Amino acid sequence: MPRLRLLLFLLLPIALTILLLLSTSSPRPRPPTPQPLPCGAALSDAADGRWVPTPSPAPPPLYSPSCPFHRNAWNCIRNGRPQLAALSWAPTRCGGAVVPRIDAAGFLAAARGRRVGLVGDSLSENLVVALLCALRSADDGARKWKRRGAWRGGYFPKEDVVVAYHRAVLLAKYTSPVEKSKELQKDGIKGTYRVDVDIPADDWINVTKFYDVLIFNTGHWWNTYKFPEETPLVFYKGGKPIEPPLGMHDGLKVILKSMASYIEMEVPRKTLKLWRTQSPRHFFGGEWDHNGSCVSDRLLEEHELDSWFDPRFGGVNKDARMVNSAIQEALAGTDIQLFNLTYMSEFRADAHPAIWLGKKDAVAIYGQDCMHWCLPGVPDTWVDILAAQILHYLKQKKG
């Protein structure tokens, strides 16, 4: 026994040393790698990513050129344009997965009894046409709906859902110019548009409590080809002209802040409020009235984007980023969420109606359309992301 005790006494330090060495030399367990979010759970940040070929077999578009909600000028397939390549947006946060296509039937079921409204210019109309046609694939009883001042809309009777667009290109109220007499036109100004920065346009002022989801935009009309120097915008507040007079971009910034404040005040807190960022133009070689073109079958490369869109380079497509900067500034501190589609759309120089406008002599009269988008096309991806955001919001409300 004494010998055994002595042996244990001698071996104990050795055993402890071996255990210590094993514990320090063995690899420590790593913290779990953050898993990418499922690409459909909540695409509130799908702005960063890349376009990839749609996983094979690529499904056919949800709607055809015969969709009754379609608009002729964007119906590129009917107007003879070769079909666009089948591409999907793969947000960085989704770990390589692509944005899932809207489940139209599932969306309508989740949105039962709800009202979705878009307020803004024709790029919001471009989006709403894609949304209406997509949803109609799940409800062939859908019919046109143009109540409450809506410019365009649809009613889906299966689930009692309304989707509508209110045309308000500046968001704020503005009036057509009153022509000056010839004696007063010596300064070159033939008349002025009055813009009341603190009064929403009549098209949407009375629907703030009607919709469960509201998506706003403005920006594409804020340029001199819509409001030339001889008929400029003059900004009013409280019924009086703002002094000193505001230039166009400063006027836009004032209206963005004013309309954001109005939305915060008048739209119920329970309403999902989104602000769509700018859809980029892709004129190449000149503006719309100076031989600008977008007849292209290729996407831009990432290294090309700044030369096309960065305001520092002064190109014809710089306005989207300029307006986005003002939008972000105006929305700071509000509960209005950004619906960011600019970056993903900057790549898509291949996806505009261009010369396929559906009307004889349209290009000669209006120039190529390098601003709106072919349908089916890029706005369908906007729809997929928008639907995911709305569904996430509805799920949160239900929970």
C-alpha positions in Angstrom: 0.0 0.0 0.0 2.7 2.5 0.9 4.3 1.8 -2.5 1.0 2.3 -4.3 0.4 5.6 -2.6 3.9 6.7 -3.6 3.3 5.7 -7.2 0.0 7.7 -7.3 1.7 10.6 -5.7 4.5 10.6 -8.4 2.0 10.1 -11.3 -0.5 12.8 -10.4 1.6 15.8 -11.5 2.4 14.0 -14.8 -1.3 13.4 -15.4 -2.2 17.0 -14.6 0.5 18.2 -17.0 -0.8 16.0 -19.8 -4.4 17.2 -19.3 -3.2 20.9 -19.3 -1.3 20.3 -22.6 -4.3 18.7 -24.2 -6.6 21.5 -23.2 -4.3 24.2 -24.6 -3.2 22.5 -27.8 -6.7 21.3 -29.0 -8.6 23.8 -31.3 -11.1 25.9 -29.5 -14.6 25.7 -30.7 -15.3 28.5 -33.2 -18.4 30.7 -32.8 -21.1 29.6 -35.2 -20.9 31.3 -38.6 -23.8 33.7 -39.1 -26.2 32.1 -41.4 -27.6 34.2 -44.3 -31.3 35.0 -43.8 -33.7 33.1 -46.0 -34.1 35.2 -49.1 -37.8 35.9 -48.6 -38.1 36.3 -44.9 -37.7 40.1 -44.9 -36.0 41.7 -47.9 -35.8 45.1 -46.3 -32.2 45.3 -47.4 -31.9 43.6 -50.8 -30.2 46.6 -52.4 -26.8 45.1 -52.6 -26.2 42.0 -54.8 -25.8 40.9 -58.4 -27.8 39.6 -61.4 -27.4 35.9 -62.1 -29.0 33.6 -64.6 -32.4 32.4 -63.3 -31.9 28.9 -61.9 -32.9 26.3 -64.5 -35.5 25.4 -65.6 -36.5 29.1 -65.7 -40.2 29.5 -65.1 -42.3 31.4 -67.7 -43.4 34.9 -66.8 -46.4 35.2 -64.5 -48.3 37.2 -67.2 -48.4 37.6 -70.9 -48.6 40.6 -73.3 -52.4 40.1 -73.1 -52.7 41.1 -69.4 -55.6 43.6 -69.3 -53.7 45.9 -66.9 -50.8 46.2 -69.3 -49.8 49.5 -70.9 -48.9 49.5 -74.6 -45.7 51.5 -74.4 -44.1 49.0 -72.0 -45.5 45.9 -73.7 -42.1 45.2 -75.4 -42.8 41.6 -76.5 -46.0 42.7 -78.2 -44.2 45.6 -79.7 -41.6 43.3 -81.3 -38.6 43.4 -78.9 -36.8 40.1 -78.5 -37.4 38.7 -75.0 -35.1 39.7 -72.3 -32.6 37.2 -70.8 -33.9 35.3 -67.8 -32.1 36.9 -64.9 -32.7 36.9 -61.1 -31.4 39.3 -58.4 -29.2 37.6 -55.8 -28.9 39.9 -52.7 -25.6 39.7 -50.9 -27.4 39.0 -47.6 -29.1 35.9 -49.0 -25.9 33.9 -49.3 -26.1 33.2 -53.1 -29.9 32.6 -53.1 -32.0 34.6 -55.5 -35.0 36.6 -54.7 -38.0 34.2 -54.8 -40.7 35.1 -57.2 -43.9 36.3 -55.7 -46.4 33.7 -54.8 -49.4 35.6 -56.1 -52.1 33.4 -54.5 -50.3 33.4 -51.2 -49.8 37.1 -51.3 -53.5 37.7 -52.0 -54.5 35.3 -49.2 -52.2 37.1 -46.7 -53.4 40.5 -47.8 -57.1 39.6 -47.6 -59.2 42.7 -47.2 -56.2 45.0 -47.5 -55.6 48.0 -49.7 -52.2 48.8 -51.3 -51.6 52.2 -52.8 -48.8 53.8 -54.8 -48.4 57.5 -55.1 -46.0 59.2 -57.5 -45.0 59.5 -61.1 -45.0 57.1 -64.1 -42.2 54.9 -62.7 -44.6 54.0 -59.9 -47.2 53.2 -62.6 -44.6 51.0 -64.3 -44.3 49.1 -60.9 -48.0 48.9 -60.3 -48.7 47.4 -63.8 -46.2 44.7 -63.0 -47.9 44.1 -59.6 -51.4 44.0 -61.0 -50.5 41.6 -63.8 -48.6 39.3 -61.4 -51.6 39.2 -59.0 -54.0 38.6 -61.8 -52.3 35.3 -62.4 -53.9 34.1 -59.2 -57.3 35.7 -59.7 -58.6 35.7 -63.2 -61.7 37.5 -62.0 -59.6 40.6 -61.3 -61.1 43.8 -62.7 -60.0 47.4 -63.2 -60.5 49.7 -60.2 -60.4 53.5 -60.5 -62.1 54.9 -57.4 -61.0 57.5 -54.9 -59.1 59.4 -57.6 -56.9 56.5 -58.6 -55.2 56.8 -62.0 -55.0 53.1 -62.4 -55.8 50.1 -60.2 -57.3 46.6 -59.8 -59.7 44.8 -57.5 -59.1 41.1 -56.7 -62.4 39.6 -55.6 -61.1 36.3 -54.4 -59.5 37.9 -51.4 -61.1 41.4 -51.5 -57.8 43.1 -52.2 -57.3 46.5 -53.9 -54.0 47.7 -55.6 -54.1 51.2 -57.0 -51.9 54.0 -58.3 -52.4 57.7 -57.7 -50.6 60.0 -60.2 -48.9 62.8 -58.3 -45.7 63.6 -60.1 -44.4 66.2 -57.7 -46.4 64.9 -54.7 -47.1 68.5 -53.8 -49.9 70.5 -55.4 -49.0 72.4 -58.5 -51.0 74.4 -61.0 -50.4 74.9 -64.8 -48.8 78.2 -65.8 -50.8 81.3 -66.4 -49.4 82.9 -69.5 -48.1 86.4 -69.1 -49.0 89.1 -71.6 -46.5 89.7 -74.3 -45.5 93.0 -72.7 -44.4 91.1 -69.5 -42.5 88.4 -71.4 -39.4 90.5 -71.8 -37.5 88.4 -69.3 -38.1 85.3 -71.4 -40.6 83.8 -69.0 -43.9 83.0 -70.6 -45.6 81.8 -67.3 -44.9 80.0 -64.1 -46.0 76.8 -62.4 -47.1 77.5 -58.8 -46.0 74.7 -56.4 -47.4 74.7 -52.8 -44.7 72.9 -50.9 -47.0 72.4 -47.9 -50.1 71.1 -49.7 -50.3 67.5 -51.1 -51.7 67.1 -54.6 -55.4 66.5 -54.8 -54.8 63.1 -56.3 -53.8 61.6 -52.9 -54.7 64.1 -50.1 -57.9 62.3 -49.3 -56.6 58.7 -49.3 -54.1 58.7 -46.5 -56.3 56.6 -44.2 -57.8 54.4 -46.9 -54.7 52.2 -47.6 -53.0 49.7 -45.4 -49.7 50.1 -47.4 -48.6 53.3 -49.1 -45.5 53.5 -51.4 -44.4 57.0 -52.4 -42.0 58.5 -55.0 -41.1 61.6 -56.8 -38.0 62.8 -58.7 -38.3 62.1 -62.4 -40.1 65.3 -63.2 -37.6 67.5 -61.5 -35.7 68.7 -64.5 -35.7 71.4 -67.2 -37.2 69.2 -69.9 -40.4 68.9 -67.9 -40.3 72.4 -66.6 -38.2 74.6 -69.0 -36.7 77.9 -68.1 -39.5 79.8 -69.9 -42.1 78.2 -67.6 -40.3 77.5 -64.3 -41.5 76.3 -61.0 -42.2 78.9 -58.3 -42.5 77.6 -54.8 -45.1 78.8 -52.3 -45.5 78.1 -48.6 -48.4 79.3 -46.5 -49.9 80.8 -49.6 -47.0 83.1 -50.2 -44.0 82.8 -52.5 -40.8 81.6 -50.8 -38.2 84.3 -50.7 -35.5 84.2 -51.9 -36.9 82.0 -54.7 -35.8 78.4 -54.7 -34.0 76.6 -57.6 -35.4 73.3 -58.7 -33.2 71.0 -56.6 -33.6 73.1 -53.5 -37.4 73.1 -54.1 -37.3 69.3 -54.4 -35.5 69.1 -51.0 -38.1 71.3 -49.3 -41.0 69.3 -50.8 -39.5 66.0 -49.8 -39.2 67.1 -46.2 -42.6 68.7 -46.2 -44.4 65.7 -47.7 -42.5 63.3 -45.3 -43.8 65.4 -42.4 -47.3 65.4 -43.8 -47.2 61.6 -44.2 -46.0 61.2 -40.6 -48.8 63.4 -39.4 -51.7 62.2 -41.5 -51.0 58.5 -42.4 -51.9 56.2 -39.5 -48.9 54.6 -37.7 -50.3 51.1 -38.3 -49.9 51.8 -42.1 -46.8 50.4 -43.8 -45.2 53.5 -45.3 -42.5 53.0 -48.0 -40.6 55.4 -50.2 -39.3 54.0 -53.4 -35.8 55.2 -54.4 -35.1 56.4 -57.9 -35.2 54.2 -61.0 -32.1 55.0 -63.1 -32.2 56.1 -66.7 -29.8 54.7 -69.3 -29.5 57.3 -72.0 -26.2 56.8 -73.9 -24.8 59.4 -76.3 -27.2 62.2 -75.4 -30.4 63.1 -73.7 -33.8 61.9 -74.9 -34.1 64.8 -77.3 -30.4 64.7 -78.4 -30.1 61.2 -79.9 -29.9 59.5 -76.5 -30.2 55.7 -77.0 -30.6 52.5 -74.9 -30.8 49.9 -77.6 -28.6 47.3 -75.8 -28.6 43.6 -75.0 -26.0 43.7 -72.3 -25.9 44.6 -68.6 -23.5 47.2 -67.4 -20.4 46.0 -65.4 -20.0 47.1 -61.8 -16.9 49.2 -62.7 -19.0 51.1 -65.3 -21.7 52.3 -62.9 -20.0 55.3 -61.4 -19.1 56.7 -64.9 -22.8 56.4 -65.8 -24.5 57.6 -62.6 -22.1 59.4 -60.2 -23.0 63.1 -60.2 -19.3 63.9 -60.1 -19.0 62.9 -63.7 -21.9 65.0 -64.8 -23.5 62.5 -67.2 -27.1 62.4 -68.4 -28.0 59.7 -65.9 -26.7 61.3 -62.7 -30.1 62.5 -61.4 -31.1 59.2 -59.7 -28.3 59.3 -57.2 -28.8 63.1 -56.6 -32.4 62.6 -55.8 -31.7 59.6 -53.6 -29.4 61.7 -51.5 -32.2 64.2 -50.9 -34.7 61.4 -50.1 -32.4 59.9 -47.5 -31.9 63.3 -45.9 -35.7 64.0 -45.8 -36.7 60.6 -44.3 -34.1 60.7 -41.5 -35.9 60.3 -38.2 -39.3 59.3 -39.7 -40.9 55.8 -39.7 -41.1 55.8 -43.5 -38.9 52.9 -44.8 -36.8 53.0 -47.9 -37.7 50.6 -50.7 -34.3 50.6 -52.4 -34.2 49.5 -56.0 -31.7 51.9 -57.6 -28.4 49.9 -57.5 -30.0 46.7 -58.8 -31.6 48.6 -61.7 -28.4 50.5 -62.6 -27.0 47.4 -64.2 -30.0 46.9 -66.5 -29.2 49.0 -69.5 -30.7 46.2 -71.6 -34.2 46.4 -70.2 -35.9 49.6 -71.4 -38.5 49.9 -74.1 -36.1 51.9 -76.2 -37.4 51.9 -79.8 -40.1 49.3 -79.2 -42.9 51.7 -78.2 -45.9 50.3 -80.0 -46.8 53.5 -81.9 -45.7 54.6 -85.3 -43.3 57.6 -85.3 -43.2 57.5 -81.4 -39.4 57.6 -81.5 -39.2 60.4 -84.0 -41.6 62.5 -81.8 -40.6 61.5 -78.3 -37.2 59.9 -78.6 -36.2 56.5 -77.2 -37.7 55.5 -73.9 -34.7 54.9 -71.7 -36.5 55.7 -68.5 -39.4 53.2 -68.2 -39.0 49.5 -68.3 -40.2 46.6 -70.4 -42.8 44.3 -68.9 -42.2 41.5 -68.1 -38.9 42.8 -67.0 -37.0 44.5 -64.2 -40.1 45.8 -62.3 -41.1 42.2 -61.7 -38.1 41.8 -59.5 -39.2 45.0 -57.7 -42.5 43.3 -57.2 -40.9 40.2 -55.7 -39.0 42.3 -53.2 -42.0 44.6 -52.4 -44.2 41.6 -51.9 -41.7 40.1 -49.4 -41.6 43.4 -47.5 -45.4 43.7 -47.4 -45.8 40.0 -46.3 -43.2 40.5 -43.5 -45.1 43.5 -42.3 -48.5 41.7 -42.3 -46.9 38.8 -40.5 -45.5 41.1 -37.8 -49.0 42.7 -37.4 -50.6 39.4 -37.1 -48.1 38.2 -34.5 
